[in-house]
Amino acid sequence: MATIKDIANKADVSTATVSRVLNYDATLSVADETKKRIFEAAEELSYRKREVKKHVGRKIAIVHWYTEKEELNDLYYLSIRLGAEQRCKQHGMHPEVYFFDHIDAINPADIEGIIAIGKFNAKQINELTHISPAIVFVDQSPDEDTHDSVVVDFEKATRKICDHFIATRHRYIGFIGGKEHIREKAFADYMHKKALYNECFMFVGAFSVDEGYRLMKKAINETGGNLPTAFCVSSDVMAIGAMRALHEEGIAIPDRVSIFSINDISVSKHLYPPLSTIRVFTENMGETAVDTLLERLEGREIAKKIVISTELIIRKSTIEL
């Protein structure tokens, strides 16, 4: 496992800077370029190399639905992108990376296909298909009869967290999540099924550290002494903010509140306490997208939807009651 010192050496910064950046220290003033270097170093040191067939000369575009600055606030997508880039390098390919606010720079004549990372709306999907019909969507399956896609079953991942909390005797379980209907609905439906649902324990915003912080502060203020003993948080970056809010209020993790989230981004194990999370194999999502696009370029005509599995990772942010 990569250490803070390994990341610092690769990113050419101090270990103190790495630690503060990985914990999204709000008091730290550091350039986005430095943050990017640290996050990418952390991801690359976690990346496992694999031998693959070479496809030298293939030209593809990796299109990200975020802006470059937004990507720094959601390392889930950064990790997918880096997995795709690393896979291209293994194939001897040199992909062009575009953020969606700059897709006008893509010359259709210069690429054979597209890997589209994120959740694009109908208009954006139409723009991408006009650039190239050979597209693999990652983290979205807009039309599984037409387009290839690589996705994760987040409903199942959410149920895994709920089952873990129930098995460890938690009965007051809250939810903090971004405005993505799938995870919120999966949590609510499963809690209803288990007769444990409480609408007062549902807090929904955006997928960012700041929103995780704001929503946990809101939960603390609105529930008072009835704060849930456990929270299912729908992304690690939100969990980072939520944990910071609990620390500021002097609420012990996990003795008073257990936190379990989704993604297992590279910084999760460096938090205090280390974060229990559902491991989403983001690097494999990026790799699989590249391999799937190459299959399509080599003649496969039938669309393929690939669902990547997840794994429960229990660390020290959760406890049995």
N, C-alpha and C positions, 0 to 999 in steps of 0.2 A: 504494500500500500504506500502511495506517495505521502511524504511527510511535508509539513509546513516549510521545512528547510529546503527540500527538493524543489518545491514550487517557487520559493524565493530565488534559488539559484538559477532556475530556468527563466524566470521572469526578470531577473537582474534587479531585484528590490530587496528590502530588508524583510526578515521574518515577521517583524511587528506590523509592517504594512500589509503583508499577506494575510495575517490573522485578522486584522481590522477590516480589510476588504471582504474576505470570505464571510465575515459575520455581519456585513452591511452596516458597519459602524456609522451612524448618522453624523457623528462629530468629525469624521475624517474628511479632509479636503484633498482629493487626489484626482488627477485628470482621467477622463474616460478612457483614454488610450492606455494608461497604466492599469486600470481595472480590467480592460479587455485582455491585456497581456497576461495578467494574473489568472483570470478565469480560463483562458485558453491553455495556459500552462498546466493548470489543475486538471482540465479535461484530457489533454494529450498525455499526461503522465499516467492517467488511468486507462488509456487506450491500449488494447491488446492487438498486436500485429498478426495478420494471417496471410499465408501465401495464396495468391490467386493468379488466374490466367491473365496475361497482359492484353490490353486493348489499346496499344499506343496509337494515337491519331484520332481517336474518338473525341468529339467536341460536344460538351453538354453545358447547360446552364443550371445552376442551383439558385432558385428564386425563393427568397424569404419574405413572408408576409409582414414582418416587422420592419421598422427602420433599424439602422445599426445601433442607435442609442437605446431604443426600446428593447433590443435583444439582451442588453446588459442587465435588464431588470427581470428577465425570465430565462435562466440558464438551461432550462429544459430544451428550448429550441436551439440555443447555441450548441448544445451537446449533439443534437441530431445533425446539425449542419457540419460540425467537425467530423462526425462519423462518416458522412457522405464524402467530405473532402479527402479524408484519409483513405477511404476505399478507392476513390479515383486515383490517388497517388499510387496505391498498390497495383492498380491496373495500368499504370504508366500514362494516365490521362491527366490533363490539366484543366479542371472545370473553371468556368467563369461564375463568380458569385455576385448576385444582384439582390438588393433589397427592394421591396415592391415600389417604393417611391421613386425608383430609378429604372424601372423596366423599359422605359422608352429607349434606354441605351442598348438594349439587346437587338442585334442584327440577326434576323431569322436565317440569313444565308450562312451565318458563322456557327450555328449549332445544329445538332441532330435531334436533340431532345431536351426535356426539362424535368428537373426534380423540384416540386413545389412544396415547400415546408410551411405548414401552418393552416389556418382556417380561412380560406378565401371565399368571398361572396360571389354571387352568380355573375356579376359584371366582371370581376377580376378573373374568374375562371374562363369567361368568354375571351378576354384579352389574351390570356395565356395560350388558349387553343388556337388563336389566330397566329401566334408566334410559332408554335409547333404542335402538331396533333399528338406527338409522342410525349406523354406526360405521366409521371408517377407522383401522386399526391401522398404526402406524409403527414399523419395525424388528422386526416380527413378523407372521407370517401364520398365525393359528391355524386358520382354515378357509377356504381360498381359494374354495370353492364357495358360501360364504355371505357372508363379510365382505370388504370392500375392504381392500387393504393396500398399503403402500409400503415396499420393502425394498432391501437391498444384498446382492450376491453376495459374502459374505466369504470363501467358499472360493476363488473366483477371485482376490480381492484378496491372499489369503495366498500363492497360487501365483505371483503377480506378484513378490512380495518374494523368494521362493525363487529364481525365475528370474534376478532381478537379482543376487543373491549368487553364484549359480553362474556367471553370465556374467562376474562380476568376480573369479573364481578362488577364491572361498571354498569350502572343503570341510568345515570344522568349524563347523556352523551350529546355534545354540541357539534355544530358544523360551521366551519368557516371556509368559504369558497369564492371562486370567481364566477362571473356571469356566464356560465356554461351550463346549460340546462341538464345535460346528461348526468354529471356527478351530483348535482343538487337533488335531482329527481331520484337517482339511485339511492342516495342516503335516506331521503324522506320516505320512499316506498318501503325500504327495508326496515326502517325504524317503526313504521306503521305495522308491518308484518309481525315484528317482534313486540308490539304493544309498548314501545319505548319512545315514540315520537313526541316531541314537545316543540311547537312552533316558536316559542320564545327563545329556543336555543339555536335558531337558524340565523346566520349572518352572512350576507352575500355582497360582494363588491367586485373588484378587478384583481387579476393575477399579478400582484406586485408585493414587494416587501412593505411598502408604505400602507397599502390597503390591509394587509394582514395585521399590521400594528394597529391601524384605526379600528378595524372590526373587533379585535380582541379588547381594546379599550372600551368600545361600545358594549361588548358582552359583559365586561366587568361592571360598568356603570349601570346597565339595565337589569342585570340579574342580582346585583348586590351580594348578599350572603348565600344566594342559591346558584352561584356559578357552577356549571357542570364539572364533574370530576375528570372528564375526558373530552377532547376535541378531535374530530376528524377534520383535517385541513387539506384542501384539495390540491395544494402544490407546496413544494418545499420552500419556495421563496416567500409565500404567504406565511408559512410556519415560522420562518426566521423573524418576520415582523411580529407575529403573535407572541413568540417567546420573549422578544425584547419587551413587549408591553407587560407581560407577566413579571419579568425581572424587575421592571421599574416600579411595579405595584407591590413588590415584595411577596409575590405569590409563588410558592415553591413548585418547581418542575422536577420530578413527577409527583412529589409527595402530596401536593394539593390538586394539581391538574396534570394529567397525562396528555401528551401531544403525539399524534400519529399522522403522517402526511403521505404525499404521493410524489414520486419521481426518482428519489435518491440521486440528486445532482451531486457532483463531486465534493461540494462544500459541506454536505449534510453531516458527515462523520467528524468534521472539525468544529461543530457547534458545541455550546455548553448548555445543557448536556447534549451528547451526541444524539441525533434525531432518529427516532424510529420512523420508518417510511416504507412505502411500496416501491421496490426497485423496478423502474421502467427501463428496459434495455435500449436507451436512446442511441448509443453508438451502433447497435445492431439494426435499429430502424433506418439509420442513415446508410449503413452498408447494404441492407436489403433493398433499399430504394435504388441504389446504383445498379446492383445485380439485376433487379427487375427491369429497369430501363434498358440495360444491355440485352436482355432476353427479347424485349419488344423490338429493339433495333435490329436484332438478328433474325426476325421473322415471325415471332409469336403473334397471333392475331386475336386470341381470346383474352379478354380482360381478367386480371387476377387481383383479388383482395387478400392481403396477408395480415393476419392478426398475431402480433408479437405477445408472448406471455409476460407475466410479471412475477415478482418474488417478494414475500414478506421479509423485511429486514428489521429485527427487533434490537433497538439500542437502549440507551438509558433515559429517554424522554418519556417512557411509559412504565407503569408499575401495576402490580396486582393489588387490588384492595383487600 
